[in-house]
């Protein structure tokens, strides 16, 4: 090969090499400039969550792209500021609060709540709950929110309480009457009762009434009138009487079971009757001796006169200065007997005078309004009549059915006093 051609060849090779180097240098400069431009156009973004910060430089267009670039998954209820679709501009700060699931019970109603609140106070504000002075909330308002924690809220209401003669108002969040009484330290005796019932649920303004119930025994002493017994006495002139033995009233004790509600008597039941002193009959001697015949003191002897008994004496009745005595059949009745109005034939109200001594009579035998002494019963007013009271029969008034049963049907002597 000719020297000139060889020289030309080397010259061409040197030119190509220089050209390649120049091109590579240009590309490198362009790449460096592009990288510099790319880096300088990145935005500085700081993401803050739970007090920690992460900073990156990024070409991301939105907050969502930044979170994705950082590998952070935003939950449905999480709070992002700015919003997830906001554009990235310049130096930017993103605040990310992760939501917690909390179990909330409001006045007995339970629900699951997602929240980004920092404290219980922030949570109730978020739920638009106003906690008043007497309301109950657990845990306390300054408690920090934790995942899956329980928050209970009960709103207070006013209850009026009547107990032991006093009335007052109480704020409460109790659910039942029993729970309320326990919280207020109100105890019930064995017989006490409360309205409404202990298991009733309180959920609004109500009135609670505590009734104190007592069961006591009341012993009442009553007099049992003595009876008057007459006996014939041949030593006394006919028409004369003499008290041989003074009668003496007996005494009985009646035991009543009495129920008191708040100190007021509401019921009374006779449970026992005891005789503490038997009555003693009054004994009256009635003269049977005929009067002695008398002789006139005139100048001539008067014809002898013999006293004769112009009346006849029967076994069932006799007449004396103190009244007519007879033997009768006696039954007993009360103001509340079947068919009875409680008002006697003479207008006496036996319902208002339960202890009044009144007898029902046959007016053809014993005049209405008469005072009559009845053996074993005492002095009574003949103030009533009855369809079955005919002839020598009377019906004595007693306060209770038990006394009527004890009286039964008996034969007694009576004396019409006036």
C-alpha positions as CSV (number, residue, x, y, z in Angstrom):
1,X,0.0,0.0,0.0
2,X,1.1,3.4,-0.8
3,X,2.4,5.6,2.0
4,X,-0.1,8.4,1.1
5,X,-3.0,6.0,1.3
6,X,-1.9,4.7,4.7
7,X,-1.5,8.2,6.0
8,X,-5.0,9.0,4.8
9,X,-6.4,5.9,6.5
10,X,-4.9,6.8,9.9
11,X,-6.2,10.3,9.5
12,X,-9.7,9.1,8.9
13,X,-9.5,6.8,11.9
14,X,-8.4,9.6,14.2
15,X,-11.3,11.8,13.0
16,X,-13.8,9.0,13.7
17,X,-12.5,8.5,17.1
18,X,-12.7,12.1,18.0
19,X,-16.2,12.3,16.6
20,X,-17.3,9.4,18.8
21,X,-15.8,10.9,21.9
22,X,-17.5,14.2,21.1
23,X,-20.9,12.5,20.7
24,X,-20.5,10.6,23.9
25,X,-19.4,13.7,25.7
26,X,-22.5,15.5,24.4
27,X,-24.8,12.7,25.4
28,X,-23.3,12.7,28.9
29,X,-23.7,16.4,29.3
30,X,-27.3,16.3,28.1
31,X,-28.0,13.4,30.5
32,X,-26.4,15.2,33.4
33,X,-28.3,18.3,32.6
34,X,-31.6,16.3,32.3
35,X,-31.0,14.5,35.6
36,X,-30.2,17.8,37.2
37,X,-33.3,19.3,35.8
38,X,-35.4,16.2,36.8
39,X,-34.1,16.4,40.4
40,X,-34.6,20.1,40.7
41,X,-38.2,19.8,39.6
42,X,-39.2,17.2,42.3
43,X,-41.4,18.4,45.1
44,X,-40.5,18.1,48.8
45,X,-43.3,16.3,50.7
46,X,-43.4,15.5,54.4
47,X,-46.0,12.9,55.7
48,X,-46.8,13.1,59.5
49,X,-48.6,10.3,61.3
50,X,-48.7,9.4,65.0
51,X,-46.0,12.0,65.7
52,X,-43.6,10.5,63.2
53,X,-42.5,12.3,60.0
54,X,-41.4,10.8,56.6
55,X,-39.9,13.2,53.9
56,X,-39.5,12.4,50.2
57,X,-38.8,14.3,47.0
58,X,-41.3,13.2,44.4
59,X,-42.8,13.9,41.0
60,X,-46.2,12.5,42.3
61,X,-49.1,14.5,41.1
62,X,-51.6,13.8,44.0
63,X,-51.6,13.0,47.7
64,X,-52.8,9.5,46.8
65,X,-49.7,8.9,44.6
66,X,-47.5,10.1,47.4
67,X,-49.1,7.6,49.8
68,X,-48.8,4.9,47.3
69,X,-45.2,5.7,46.6
70,X,-44.5,5.4,50.3
71,X,-46.3,2.1,50.5
72,X,-48.9,3.6,52.9
73,X,-52.5,2.3,52.7
74,X,-55.1,4.9,53.7
75,X,-58.3,3.4,55.3
76,X,-61.8,4.5,54.5
77,X,-62.3,6.4,57.8
78,X,-58.7,7.8,58.1
79,X,-58.3,11.5,58.0
80,X,-55.9,13.0,55.4
81,X,-55.1,16.7,55.2
82,X,-55.0,17.8,52.5
83,X,-57.5,15.4,50.9
84,X,-56.4,12.4,49.0
85,X,-57.2,13.9,45.6
86,X,-55.3,17.2,46.2
87,X,-52.5,18.1,43.8
88,X,-48.9,18.1,45.0
89,X,-47.4,21.6,45.0
90,X,-43.9,22.7,46.0
91,X,-43.0,21.9,49.6
92,X,-46.0,20.2,51.1
93,X,-47.0,18.6,54.4
94,X,-49.5,15.8,54.6
95,X,-51.2,14.9,58.0
96,X,-52.4,11.3,58.2
97,X,-54.6,10.2,61.2
98,X,-55.4,6.6,61.3
99,X,-59.1,5.8,62.5
100,X,-59.8,3.5,65.4
101,X,-62.8,1.3,65.8
102,X,-64.6,2.0,69.1
103,X,-67.5,0.2,70.8
104,X,-70.0,2.9,71.9
105,X,-73.1,2.3,74.2
106,X,-75.5,5.2,74.4
107,X,-78.3,4.8,76.9
108,X,-78.3,1.0,76.3
109,X,-78.0,1.2,72.5
110,X,-74.7,-0.3,71.2
111,X,-72.9,0.6,68.0
112,X,-69.4,0.3,66.4
113,X,-67.9,3.7,65.5
114,X,-64.8,4.5,63.5
115,X,-63.1,7.7,64.7
116,X,-59.9,9.8,64.5
117,X,-60.7,11.5,67.8
118,X,-57.8,11.7,70.2
119,X,-59.8,11.5,73.4
120,X,-63.2,10.5,74.7
121,X,-64.1,14.1,75.0
122,X,-63.3,14.6,71.2
123,X,-65.3,11.4,70.4
124,X,-68.5,12.6,72.2
125,X,-68.2,16.0,70.5
126,X,-67.9,14.2,67.2
127,X,-71.1,12.2,68.0
128,X,-72.8,15.5,69.0
129,X,-73.3,14.4,72.6
130,X,-73.4,17.0,75.3
131,X,-72.4,15.5,78.6
132,X,-74.3,17.3,81.4
133,X,-73.4,17.5,85.1
134,X,-75.3,14.4,86.2
135,X,-74.7,12.3,83.1
136,X,-72.5,9.3,83.4
137,X,-69.7,8.5,81.0
138,X,-67.0,5.8,81.2
139,X,-64.1,6.0,80.8
140,X,-63.5,9.7,81.7
141,X,-63.5,12.4,79.1
142,X,-59.7,12.9,79.2
143,X,-59.0,9.2,78.4
144,X,-57.0,8.7,75.2
145,X,-58.8,6.7,72.4
146,X,-57.4,3.2,71.9
147,X,-58.3,0.7,69.2
148,X,-61.4,-1.5,70.1
149,X,-62.0,0.3,73.4
150,X,-65.5,0.5,75.1
151,X,-67.2,3.9,75.8
152,X,-70.5,4.0,77.7
153,X,-72.7,7.0,78.1
154,X,-75.9,7.3,80.2
155,X,-77.9,10.5,80.2
156,X,-79.4,11.5,83.6
157,X,-83.1,12.3,84.3
158,X,-85.0,13.6,87.3
159,X,-86.9,11.2,89.6
160,X,-89.3,12.4,92.4
161,X,-89.0,10.2,95.5
162,X,-91.7,10.0,98.3
163,X,-90.4,8.1,101.3
164,X,-90.7,8.3,105.1
165,X,-92.9,11.4,105.0
166,X,-90.5,13.3,102.8
167,X,-90.5,14.2,99.1
168,X,-87.4,15.1,97.1
169,X,-86.0,15.1,93.6
170,X,-83.0,13.1,92.5
171,X,-80.9,13.0,89.2
172,X,-80.2,9.4,88.2
173,X,-79.0,7.2,85.4
174,X,-80.4,4.0,87.1
175,X,-82.1,1.5,84.9
176,X,-84.5,-0.2,87.4
177,X,-86.3,0.9,90.6
178,X,-84.2,-1.7,92.6
179,X,-81.0,-0.2,91.2
180,X,-82.1,3.3,92.0
181,X,-83.0,2.4,95.6
182,X,-79.7,0.8,96.1
183,X,-77.8,3.8,94.8
184,X,-79.8,6.1,97.0
185,X,-79.3,3.8,100.1
186,X,-83.1,3.4,100.5
187,X,-83.7,0.1,102.2
188,X,-87.1,-1.8,102.3
189,X,-88.5,-3.7,105.3
190,X,-90.0,-7.1,104.9
191,X,-93.5,-5.8,104.5
192,X,-92.7,-2.5,102.8
193,X,-93.7,-2.0,99.2
194,X,-92.6,0.4,96.4
195,X,-94.5,1.8,93.4
196,X,-93.6,1.1,90.6
197,X,-92.3,-2.4,91.2
198,X,-88.7,-3.1,91.9
199,X,-88.1,-4.7,88.5
200,X,-89.7,-1.8,86.6
201,X,-87.3,0.0,84.2
202,X,-86.7,3.8,84.8
203,X,-86.0,5.6,81.6
204,X,-87.7,9.0,82.0
205,X,-89.1,11.3,84.7
206,X,-91.1,9.2,87.1
207,X,-92.3,9.2,90.7
208,X,-91.2,6.5,93.1
209,X,-93.3,6.0,96.2
210,X,-92.0,3.9,99.1
211,X,-94.8,2.7,101.5
212,X,-93.7,1.7,104.9
213,X,-95.9,-1.2,106.1
214,X,-96.2,-2.3,109.7
215,X,-98.2,-5.2,111.3
216,X,-99.1,-4.6,114.9
217,X,-101.4,-6.1,117.5
218,X,-104.0,-3.9,119.2
219,X,-105.7,-5.2,122.3
220,X,-109.0,-3.7,123.1
221,X,-110.8,-4.3,126.4
222,X,-114.6,-4.4,126.3
223,X,-117.2,-4.7,129.0
224,X,-119.7,-7.7,129.0
225,X,-122.9,-6.6,130.6
226,X,-124.2,-8.7,133.4
227,X,-127.6,-10.4,133.3
228,X,-130.4,-10.0,135.8
229,X,-131.9,-13.1,137.3
230,X,-135.1,-13.1,139.3
231,X,-136.1,-15.7,141.8
232,X,-139.3,-16.2,143.8
233,X,-139.1,-15.3,147.5
234,X,-142.0,-16.3,149.7
235,X,-140.6,-14.2,152.6
236,X,-141.4,-11.0,150.6
237,X,-144.9,-9.7,150.1
238,X,-146.2,-10.0,146.6
239,X,-145.3,-7.0,144.5
240,X,-142.0,-6.3,146.4
241,X,-138.5,-7.0,145.1
242,X,-135.1,-7.2,146.8
243,X,-131.6,-7.2,145.3
244,X,-129.9,-10.3,146.6
245,X,-126.7,-10.0,144.6
246,X,-125.4,-7.0,142.8
247,X,-124.4,-7.8,139.2
248,X,-120.9,-7.3,138.0
249,X,-119.8,-6.7,134.4
250,X,-117.4,-9.0,132.8
251,X,-114.3,-8.0,130.8
252,X,-113.0,-9.4,127.5
253,X,-109.8,-8.6,125.6
254,X,-110.1,-8.5,121.8
255,X,-106.8,-9.0,120.0
256,X,-106.7,-7.3,116.5
257,X,-104.1,-7.6,113.8
258,X,-103.7,-4.1,112.5
259,X,-101.9,-3.1,109.2
260,X,-100.5,0.4,109.1
261,X,-99.2,2.0,105.9
262,X,-97.1,5.1,106.5
263,X,-98.6,5.2,110.0
264,X,-102.2,5.1,108.8
265,X,-104.4,2.1,109.7
266,X,-105.7,0.4,106.5
267,X,-107.1,-2.9,107.9
268,X,-108.0,-4.5,111.2
269,X,-108.8,-8.2,111.8
270,X,-110.0,-9.8,115.0
271,X,-107.7,-12.8,115.6
272,X,-108.4,-13.7,119.3
273,X,-110.8,-13.0,122.1
274,X,-109.9,-13.7,125.7
275,X,-112.2,-13.4,128.7
276,X,-110.3,-11.8,131.6
277,X,-113.3,-11.6,134.0
278,X,-116.5,-13.4,133.9
279,X,-119.7,-11.4,134.4
280,X,-121.7,-12.0,137.6
281,X,-125.5,-12.1,137.4
282,X,-127.6,-9.6,139.3
283,X,-130.0,-11.6,141.5
284,X,-133.3,-10.1,142.4
285,X,-135.8,-11.7,144.8
286,X,-139.4,-11.3,143.8
287,X,-142.0,-11.5,146.6
288,X,-144.7,-14.2,146.3
289,X,-146.4,-13.9,149.7
290,X,-150.1,-12.8,149.6
291,X,-151.0,-9.7,151.6
292,X,-152.4,-10.3,155.1
293,X,-156.3,-9.6,155.4
294,X,-157.1,-6.5,157.5
295,X,-160.2,-5.8,159.8
296,X,-162.0,-2.5,159.8
297,X,-161.8,-0.4,163.0
298,X,-165.5,0.8,162.7
299,X,-168.0,0.3,165.5
300,X,-169.4,-2.7,163.9
301,X,-167.3,-5.5,162.7
302,X,-166.7,-5.4,159.0
303,X,-167.3,-8.4,156.9
304,X,-164.2,-10.5,156.6
305,X,-162.6,-10.0,153.2
306,X,-160.2,-12.5,151.6
307,X,-157.6,-11.2,149.2
308,X,-157.7,-12.8,145.8
309,X,-155.3,-12.6,142.9
310,X,-157.2,-10.8,140.1
311,X,-154.4,-11.6,137.6
312,X,-152.8,-14.9,136.4
313,X,-149.1,-15.6,136.4
314,X,-147.7,-17.5,133.5
315,X,-144.3,-19.2,133.3
316,X,-143.0,-16.8,130.6
317,X,-143.8,-13.4,132.1
318,X,-144.6,-11.5,135.3
319,X,-145.2,-7.9,136.3
320,X,-143.2,-6.0,138.8
321,X,-142.6,-2.3,139.7
322,X,-139.5,-2.3,137.7
323,X,-141.2,-3.6,134.5
324,X,-142.5,-6.7,132.8
325,X,-140.2,-9.7,132.7
326,X,-140.6,-12.5,130.1
327,X,-138.7,-15.4,128.6
328,X,-137.9,-15.0,124.9
329,X,-135.9,-16.7,122.1
330,X,-132.9,-14.4,121.1
331,X,-130.8,-14.5,118.0
332,X,-128.2,-11.9,116.8
333,X,-127.6,-9.8,113.7
334,X,-125.1,-7.2,112.4
335,X,-125.5,-3.9,110.5
336,X,-124.1,-5.7,107.4
337,X,-126.3,-8.8,107.5
338,X,-127.8,-10.0,104.2
339,X,-130.7,-7.7,103.3
340,X,-129.9,-5.2,106.0
341,X,-129.6,-1.5,105.2
342,X,-127.8,-0.7,108.5
343,X,-130.7,1.8,109.4
344,X,-133.2,0.5,111.9
345,X,-136.9,0.9,111.8
346,X,-136.6,3.8,114.2
347,X,-133.8,5.5,112.2
348,X,-130.7,4.5,114.1
349,X,-127.6,4.2,111.9
350,X,-126.0,1.0,113.1
351,X,-123.1,1.3,110.7
352,X,-122.0,4.5,112.4
353,X,-122.8,3.0,115.9
354,X,-121.5,-0.5,115.7
355,X,-121.3,-0.9,119.5
356,X,-124.8,0.4,120.2
357,X,-127.1,-2.0,122.0
358,X,-130.3,-2.3,120.0
359,X,-132.7,-5.2,119.7
360,X,-135.3,-6.0,117.0
361,X,-138.7,-6.8,118.5
362,X,-142.3,-7.5,117.6
363,X,-144.0,-4.1,118.4
364,X,-147.1,-6.0,119.5
365,X,-145.2,-7.6,122.3
366,X,-142.5,-5.0,123.1
367,X,-143.2,-1.3,122.2
368,X,-140.6,0.3,119.9
369,X,-138.5,2.8,121.8
370,X,-138.7,0.9,125.0
371,X,-135.6,0.3,127.2
372,X,-135.2,-3.5,127.6
373,X,-132.7,-5.4,129.8
374,X,-131.6,-8.6,128.1
375,X,-129.9,-11.4,130.0
376,X,-126.4,-11.8,128.9
377,X,-126.5,-8.7,126.6
378,X,-127.3,-5.7,128.8
379,X,-129.7,-2.8,128.5
380,X,-130.8,-2.0,125.0
381,X,-133.2,0.0,122.9
382,X,-136.1,-1.7,121.2
383,X,-135.3,0.1,118.0
384,X,-135.7,-2.3,115.2
385,X,-138.2,-4.8,113.7
386,X,-137.8,-7.9,111.4
387,X,-139.9,-10.1,109.2
388,X,-139.0,-13.1,111.3
389,X,-139.4,-11.4,114.6
390,X,-142.8,-12.4,115.8
391,X,-144.2,-13.0,119.4
392,X,-141.7,-13.7,122.1
393,X,-138.6,-13.5,119.9
394,X,-135.9,-10.8,119.7
395,X,-132.8,-10.2,117.6
396,X,-129.8,-8.5,119.4
397,X,-127.5,-6.2,117.4
398,X,-123.7,-7.1,117.7
399,X,-120.7,-5.4,116.0
400,X,-119.3,-8.4,114.1
401,X,-120.4,-11.6,112.4
402,X,-118.1,-13.6,114.7
403,X,-120.0,-12.3,117.8
404,X,-123.3,-13.1,116.0
405,X,-122.1,-16.7,115.5
406,X,-121.0,-16.9,119.2
407,X,-124.4,-15.7,120.4
408,X,-126.2,-18.2,118.3
409,X,-129.8,-19.0,119.3
410,X,-130.5,-18.9,123.0
411,X,-133.4,-18.5,125.5
412,X,-133.0,-15.5,127.8
413,X,-135.1,-13.5,130.2
414,X,-135.8,-9.9,129.4
415,X,-137.2,-7.0,131.4
416,X,-139.0,-4.1,129.8
417,X,-137.8,-1.2,131.9
418,X,-140.0,1.6,130.4
